[in-house]
Amino acid sequence: MGDVLSKGSLFDPQLVKDLVSKVKGKSSLAVLSAAEPVPFNGKKEFIFSMDSEIDIVAENGKKTHGGITLDPVTIVPIKFEYGARISDEFLYASEEEQIDILKSFNDGFAKKVASGLDIAAFHGVNPRTGAASAVVGENNFDTKVTQTVKYASATPDANIEAAIALVEGSDGEVTGIAIAPAVRSNLASMTKSTGEKLYPEFAFGGQPKTLGAQALDINKTVATGDVDKGIVGDFANMFKWGYAKEIPLEIIKYGDPDSSGKDLKAYNQIYIRAEVYLGWGILDGNSFARITTA
Protein backbone atom coordinates (compact mmCIF):
# COMPACT_ATOMS: atom_id res chain seq x y z
CA MET A 1 0.00 0.00 0.00
CA GLY A 2 3.01 2.32 0.11
CA ASP A 3 2.36 3.65 -3.37
CA VAL A 4 -1.25 4.51 -2.44
CA LEU A 5 0.05 6.99 0.13
CA SER A 6 2.19 8.91 -2.32
CA LYS A 7 0.78 12.12 -3.76
CA GLY A 8 -0.46 11.79 -7.32
CA SER A 9 -0.83 8.00 -7.47
CA LEU A 10 -3.71 6.30 -9.28
CA PHE A 11 -6.73 4.33 -8.20
CA ASP A 12 -6.07 0.61 -8.16
CA PRO A 13 -7.42 -0.95 -11.41
CA GLN A 14 -9.82 -3.10 -9.39
CA LEU A 15 -11.21 -0.02 -7.65
CA VAL A 16 -11.58 1.71 -11.03
CA LYS A 17 -13.56 -1.26 -12.36
CA ASP A 18 -15.76 -1.22 -9.25
CA LEU A 19 -16.21 2.54 -9.52
CA VAL A 20 -17.33 2.40 -13.16
CA SER A 21 -19.67 -0.50 -12.40
CA LYS A 22 -21.37 1.49 -9.64
CA VAL A 23 -21.63 4.59 -11.83
CA LYS A 24 -23.36 2.52 -14.53
CA GLY A 25 -25.92 1.39 -11.97
CA LYS A 26 -26.75 4.81 -10.53
CA SER A 27 -26.66 7.24 -13.47
CA SER A 28 -29.70 7.36 -15.75
CA LEU A 29 -27.50 8.25 -18.71
CA ALA A 30 -25.14 5.36 -17.95
CA VAL A 31 -28.08 2.96 -17.54
CA LEU A 32 -29.68 3.93 -20.86
CA SER A 33 -26.52 4.25 -22.98
CA ALA A 34 -23.25 2.39 -23.38
CA ALA A 35 -19.93 3.80 -22.18
CA GLU A 36 -16.77 3.98 -24.23
CA PRO A 37 -13.29 5.00 -23.03
CA VAL A 38 -12.48 8.60 -23.98
CA PRO A 39 -8.87 9.71 -24.60
CA PHE A 40 -7.66 12.79 -22.69
CA ASN A 41 -7.46 14.83 -25.90
CA GLY A 42 -11.06 13.92 -26.81
CA LYS A 43 -12.62 12.06 -29.73
CA LYS A 44 -14.94 12.84 -32.63
CA GLU A 45 -18.22 11.12 -33.40
CA PHE A 46 -19.36 11.49 -37.02
CA ILE A 47 -23.07 11.58 -37.87
CA PHE A 48 -24.04 11.00 -41.49
CA SER A 49 -27.45 12.34 -42.54
CA MET A 50 -28.68 10.92 -45.84
CA ASP A 51 -30.64 13.76 -47.39
CA SER A 52 -32.77 11.72 -49.82
CA GLU A 53 -34.43 8.32 -50.06
CA ILE A 54 -32.72 5.40 -51.80
CA ASP A 55 -33.14 5.44 -55.59
CA ILE A 56 -34.31 2.73 -58.00
CA VAL A 57 -32.30 2.76 -61.22
CA ALA A 58 -33.27 0.95 -64.42
CA GLU A 59 -30.70 -0.97 -66.41
CA ASN A 60 -28.50 1.60 -68.20
CA GLY A 61 -30.50 4.23 -66.33
CA LYS A 62 -29.25 7.54 -65.02
CA LYS A 63 -28.07 7.74 -61.39
CA THR A 64 -28.71 10.94 -59.43
CA HIS A 65 -27.07 12.51 -56.42
CA GLY A 66 -28.67 11.61 -53.11
CA GLY A 67 -26.84 14.09 -50.90
CA ILE A 68 -25.23 13.64 -47.52
CA THR A 69 -24.59 15.83 -44.50
CA LEU A 70 -21.70 15.16 -42.13
CA ASP A 71 -21.91 16.63 -38.62
CA PRO A 72 -18.94 15.79 -36.37
CA VAL A 73 -19.45 16.03 -32.59
CA THR A 74 -16.33 16.30 -30.44
CA ILE A 75 -16.43 14.61 -27.04
CA VAL A 76 -13.88 16.18 -24.68
CA PRO A 77 -13.40 14.85 -21.13
CA ILE A 78 -14.18 17.21 -18.25
CA LYS A 79 -12.50 16.90 -14.86
CA PHE A 80 -14.77 16.11 -11.89
CA GLU A 81 -13.18 16.26 -8.43
CA TYR A 82 -14.15 15.17 -4.92
CA GLY A 83 -12.15 15.35 -1.72
CA ALA A 84 -12.67 14.69 1.97
CA ARG A 85 -10.80 15.02 5.25
CA ILE A 86 -10.26 11.97 7.43
CA SER A 87 -8.20 11.23 10.53
CA ASP A 88 -4.48 10.75 9.96
CA GLU A 89 -4.86 7.38 11.67
CA PHE A 90 -5.26 6.16 8.09
CA LEU A 91 -1.50 6.58 7.68
CA TYR A 92 -0.78 4.20 10.53
CA ALA A 93 -3.56 1.68 9.94
CA SER A 94 -2.84 -1.81 8.69
CA GLU A 95 -2.91 -2.47 4.97
CA GLU A 96 -6.27 -4.22 5.26
CA GLU A 97 -7.82 -1.25 7.09
CA GLN A 98 -6.42 1.20 4.54
CA ILE A 99 -7.99 -0.84 1.75
CA ASP A 100 -11.35 -0.86 3.58
CA ILE A 101 -11.21 2.93 3.96
CA LEU A 102 -10.42 3.40 0.28
CA LYS A 103 -13.22 1.02 -0.69
CA SER A 104 -15.66 3.08 1.37
CA PHE A 105 -14.37 6.28 -0.24
CA ASN A 106 -14.73 4.60 -3.64
CA ASP A 107 -18.37 3.72 -2.91
CA GLY A 108 -19.22 7.29 -2.02
CA PHE A 109 -17.20 8.70 -4.92
CA ALA A 110 -19.05 6.44 -7.38
CA LYS A 111 -22.42 7.81 -6.24
CA LYS A 112 -21.21 11.39 -6.65
CA VAL A 113 -19.73 10.70 -10.09
CA ALA A 114 -22.98 9.06 -11.24
CA SER A 115 -25.19 11.93 -10.10
CA GLY A 116 -22.63 14.46 -11.33
CA LEU A 117 -22.65 13.01 -14.85
CA ASP A 118 -26.45 13.24 -15.00
CA ILE A 119 -26.72 16.71 -13.48
CA ALA A 120 -24.07 18.20 -15.77
CA ALA A 121 -25.18 16.45 -18.96
CA PHE A 122 -28.93 16.88 -18.35
CA HIS A 123 -28.88 20.47 -17.11
CA GLY A 124 -25.46 22.00 -17.81
CA VAL A 125 -24.80 22.95 -14.19
CA ASN A 126 -21.95 22.38 -11.77
CA PRO A 127 -23.30 19.66 -9.43
CA ARG A 128 -21.76 21.25 -6.32
CA THR A 129 -22.86 24.84 -6.85
CA GLY A 130 -26.03 24.32 -8.87
CA ALA A 131 -24.93 27.17 -11.15
CA ALA A 132 -24.55 26.96 -14.92
CA SER A 133 -21.10 25.63 -15.83
CA ALA A 134 -19.07 27.49 -18.44
CA VAL A 135 -17.02 24.32 -18.87
CA VAL A 136 -20.10 22.31 -19.89
CA GLY A 137 -21.52 25.18 -21.94
CA GLU A 138 -24.29 24.13 -24.33
CA ASN A 139 -23.39 20.44 -24.19
CA ASN A 140 -26.49 19.51 -22.19
CA PHE A 141 -30.04 18.28 -22.81
CA ASP A 142 -31.77 21.39 -21.43
CA THR A 143 -30.03 23.49 -24.10
CA LYS A 144 -29.76 21.14 -27.06
CA VAL A 145 -33.15 19.41 -26.83
CA THR A 146 -35.73 21.92 -28.03
CA GLN A 147 -38.66 19.50 -28.50
CA THR A 148 -40.75 19.73 -25.33
CA VAL A 149 -44.05 18.48 -23.93
CA LYS A 150 -45.94 20.31 -21.19
CA TYR A 151 -46.24 18.09 -18.14
CA ALA A 152 -49.62 17.38 -16.52
CA SER A 153 -49.50 15.33 -13.30
CA ALA A 154 -52.92 13.81 -14.05
CA THR A 155 -51.81 12.30 -17.38
CA PRO A 156 -48.09 11.44 -17.21
CA ASP A 157 -48.51 8.48 -19.54
CA ALA A 158 -50.07 10.68 -22.22
CA ASN A 159 -47.19 13.16 -21.82
CA ILE A 160 -44.64 10.39 -22.37
CA GLU A 161 -46.55 9.20 -25.46
CA ALA A 162 -46.59 12.76 -26.81
CA ALA A 163 -42.83 13.07 -26.28
CA ILE A 164 -42.24 9.80 -28.13
CA ALA A 165 -44.40 11.09 -30.98
CA LEU A 166 -42.25 14.23 -31.21
CA VAL A 167 -39.05 12.19 -31.56
CA GLU A 168 -40.58 9.85 -34.12
CA GLY A 169 -42.02 12.83 -35.99
CA SER A 170 -38.44 14.10 -36.38
CA ASP A 171 -37.41 10.79 -37.97
CA GLY A 172 -35.82 9.62 -34.72
CA GLU A 173 -36.39 6.54 -32.64
CA VAL A 174 -36.83 6.04 -28.92
CA THR A 175 -34.72 3.52 -27.04
CA GLY A 176 -35.13 4.77 -23.48
CA ILE A 177 -36.98 6.95 -21.00
CA ALA A 178 -35.65 8.76 -17.93
CA ILE A 179 -38.19 10.16 -15.46
CA ALA A 180 -38.13 11.99 -12.13
CA PRO A 181 -39.52 10.31 -8.98
CA ALA A 182 -42.51 12.68 -9.09
CA VAL A 183 -43.58 11.13 -12.40
CA ARG A 184 -43.28 7.67 -10.89
CA SER A 185 -45.59 8.79 -8.07
CA ASN A 186 -48.10 10.23 -10.54
CA LEU A 187 -48.09 7.01 -12.58
CA ALA A 188 -48.62 4.99 -9.40
CA SER A 189 -51.66 7.13 -8.52
CA MET A 190 -53.46 6.53 -11.81
CA THR A 191 -56.43 4.13 -11.58
CA LYS A 192 -58.84 2.34 -13.88
CA SER A 193 -62.58 3.00 -13.75
CA THR A 194 -62.84 -0.04 -11.47
CA GLY A 195 -60.49 1.54 -8.94
CA GLU A 196 -57.56 -0.77 -9.69
CA LYS A 197 -54.16 0.79 -10.19
CA LEU A 198 -53.32 1.38 -13.84
CA TYR A 199 -49.58 1.02 -13.24
CA PRO A 200 -49.20 -1.09 -10.07
CA GLU A 201 -45.51 -1.71 -10.76
CA PHE A 202 -44.81 1.95 -9.83
CA ALA A 203 -46.65 1.78 -6.49
CA PHE A 204 -44.88 1.98 -3.12
CA GLY A 205 -41.63 3.23 -4.60
CA GLY A 206 -41.48 0.64 -7.38
CA GLN A 207 -38.47 0.84 -9.70
CA PRO A 208 -39.47 -0.94 -12.93
CA LYS A 209 -36.76 -1.09 -15.58
CA THR A 210 -39.16 -0.86 -18.51
CA LEU A 211 -42.26 1.12 -19.47
CA GLY A 212 -44.08 -0.55 -22.31
CA ALA A 213 -41.35 -1.63 -24.72
CA GLN A 214 -38.87 1.05 -23.60
CA ALA A 215 -35.95 0.87 -21.19
CA LEU A 216 -36.72 3.04 -18.16
CA ASP A 217 -34.75 4.66 -15.36
CA ILE A 218 -36.16 6.67 -12.46
CA ASN A 219 -33.74 9.18 -10.99
CA LYS A 220 -33.94 12.48 -9.11
CA THR A 221 -31.14 13.79 -11.33
CA VAL A 222 -33.67 14.16 -14.17
CA ALA A 223 -35.42 16.97 -12.31
CA THR A 224 -33.99 20.44 -11.87
CA GLY A 225 -36.00 22.32 -9.31
CA ASP A 226 -39.56 21.33 -10.13
CA VAL A 227 -39.25 21.95 -13.88
CA ASP A 228 -37.89 18.93 -15.78
CA LYS A 229 -39.89 15.73 -15.39
CA GLY A 230 -38.57 13.36 -18.04
CA ILE A 231 -36.54 12.84 -21.20
CA VAL A 232 -37.28 10.30 -23.93
CA GLY A 233 -35.16 9.52 -26.95
CA ASP A 234 -32.47 7.52 -28.66
CA PHE A 235 -30.04 7.16 -25.77
CA ALA A 236 -28.54 4.00 -27.29
CA ASN A 237 -27.32 5.68 -30.49
CA MET A 238 -27.52 9.46 -30.21
CA PHE A 239 -25.89 9.98 -26.82
CA LYS A 240 -22.29 8.94 -26.19
CA TRP A 241 -20.34 9.14 -22.96
CA GLY A 242 -17.12 7.78 -21.61
CA TYR A 243 -14.34 8.17 -19.11
CA ALA A 244 -10.57 8.31 -19.11
CA LYS A 245 -9.44 5.07 -17.49
CA GLU A 246 -6.70 6.54 -15.30
CA ILE A 247 -8.28 8.07 -12.18
CA PRO A 248 -5.86 10.11 -10.01
CA LEU A 249 -5.97 9.62 -6.24
CA GLU A 250 -4.08 11.89 -3.85
CA ILE A 251 -3.37 11.38 -0.16
CA ILE A 252 -2.47 14.91 1.00
CA LYS A 253 -0.79 15.22 4.41
CA TYR A 254 -0.04 18.94 4.64
CA GLY A 255 -1.65 22.34 4.16
CA ASP A 256 -5.23 23.42 3.59
CA PRO A 257 -6.27 21.70 0.31
CA ASP A 258 -9.98 22.43 0.67
CA SER A 259 -9.58 26.12 1.62
CA SER A 260 -11.36 25.53 4.92
CA GLY A 261 -8.86 27.57 6.93
CA LYS A 262 -7.82 24.52 8.95
CA ASP A 263 -4.30 23.14 8.55
CA LEU A 264 -4.27 19.37 8.22
CA LYS A 265 -1.39 18.82 10.63
CA ALA A 266 -3.00 21.07 13.24
CA TYR A 267 -6.10 18.88 13.25
CA ASN A 268 -4.38 15.48 12.83
CA GLN A 269 -6.05 14.95 9.49
CA ILE A 270 -5.23 13.94 5.93
CA TYR A 271 -7.11 14.77 2.76
CA ILE A 272 -8.18 12.21 0.16
CA ARG A 273 -8.82 13.72 -3.27
CA ALA A 274 -9.97 11.83 -6.35
CA GLU A 275 -10.52 13.06 -9.90
CA VAL A 276 -12.33 11.49 -12.83
CA TYR A 277 -12.44 12.63 -16.43
CA LEU A 278 -15.87 12.24 -18.07
CA GLY A 279 -16.87 13.21 -21.59
CA TRP A 280 -20.21 13.09 -23.38
CA GLY A 281 -21.92 14.25 -26.52
CA ILE A 282 -25.52 14.67 -27.69
CA LEU A 283 -25.22 13.70 -31.33
CA ASP A 284 -28.69 14.83 -32.43
CA GLY A 285 -30.96 17.02 -30.30
CA ASN A 286 -34.00 16.11 -32.42
CA SER A 287 -33.62 12.47 -31.35
CA PHE A 288 -34.83 13.49 -27.88
CA ALA A 289 -37.78 15.27 -26.28
CA ARG A 290 -38.11 16.76 -22.81
CA ILE A 291 -41.18 16.61 -20.57
CA THR A 292 -41.25 19.80 -18.53
CA THR A 293 -43.49 22.17 -16.56
CA ALA A 294 -41.78 25.17 -18.15
DAHU-V367810 format. One record per backbone hydrogen bond with DSSP energy under -1.0 kcal/mol. CO is the residue of the C=O (numbers start at 0). NH is the residue of the N-H. E is the energy in kcal/mol with one decimal. If there is no record, write none. Layout:
CO:NH:E
CO:NH:E
This chain:
0:3:-1.0
5:8:-1.3
8:248:-3.2
11:15:-2.3
12:16:-2.3
13:17:-2.1
14:18:-2.8
15:19:-2.7
16:20:-2.0
17:21:-2.1
18:22:-2.3
19:23:-2.3
22:26:-1.9
26:30:-2.2
27:31:-2.3
28:32:-1.1
38:41:-2.1
42:74:-3.6
44:72:-3.0
46:70:-2.4
48:68:-2.3
57:60:-2.9
66:50:-1.5
68:48:-3.0
70:46:-1.1
72:44:-3.0
74:42:-1.9
77:277:-2.4
79:275:-2.6
81:273:-2.9
83:271:-2.8
85:269:-2.7
86:89:-1.7
87:90:-1.4
93:97:-2.4
94:98:-2.2
95:99:-2.0
96:100:-2.3
97:101:-2.5
98:102:-2.4
99:103:-2.1
100:104:-2.4
101:105:-2.5
102:106:-2.1
103:107:-2.1
104:108:-2.8
105:109:-2.4
106:110:-1.5
107:111:-1.8
108:112:-2.6
109:113:-2.4
110:114:-2.3
111:115:-2.3
112:116:-2.6
113:117:-1.7
114:118:-2.8
115:119:-2.4
116:120:-2.5
117:121:-3.2
118:122:-1.9
119:123:-1.9
120:140:-2.3
121:141:-2.2
123:132:-2.7
125:129:-3.2
130:125:-3.1
132:136:-2.5
135:138:-1.7
137:139:-2.4
139:143:-2.7
140:144:-2.4
146:289:-2.7
148:291:-2.5
151:154:-1.5
154:158:-1.8
155:159:-2.1
156:160:-2.2
157:161:-2.3
158:162:-2.0
159:163:-2.3
160:164:-2.3
161:165:-1.7
162:166:-1.9
163:167:-2.6
164:168:-2.2
166:169:-1.0
166:171:-2.3
167:170:-1.5
175:232:-1.9
176:216:-1.9
177:230:-2.6
178:218:-2.4
179:182:-1.1
179:183:-1.5
180:184:-2.3
181:185:-2.0
182:186:-2.7
183:187:-2.3
184:188:-1.3
189:197:-2.7
191:194:-1.8
195:191:-3.4
198:201:-1.8
199:202:-1.3
208:215:-2.9
210:213:-1.9
213:210:-2.2
214:176:-2.2
216:178:-2.3
218:221:-1.6
223:226:-1.9
226:292:-2.2
228:179:-2.6
229:290:-3.4
230:177:-2.7
231:288:-2.4
232:174:-2.3
232:175:-1.6
232:234:-1.5
233:237:-2.6
237:282:-2.3
239:280:-2.4
240:35:-2.0
241:278:-2.5
242:37:-1.4
246:10:-2.7
247:274:-1.9
249:272:-2.3
251:270:-2.6
254:263:-2.6
255:258:-1.7
262:266:-1.2
263:268:-2.3
264:267:-1.1
267:87:-2.4
269:85:-2.3
270:251:-3.1
271:83:-2.2
272:249:-3.1
273:81:-2.5
275:79:-2.9
276:243:-2.2
277:77:-3.6
278:241:-2.4
280:239:-2.2
283:286:-1.7
284:287:-1.3
286:233:-1.9
288:231:-2.4
289:148:-2.4
290:228:-3.1
290:229:-1.6
291:150:-2.3
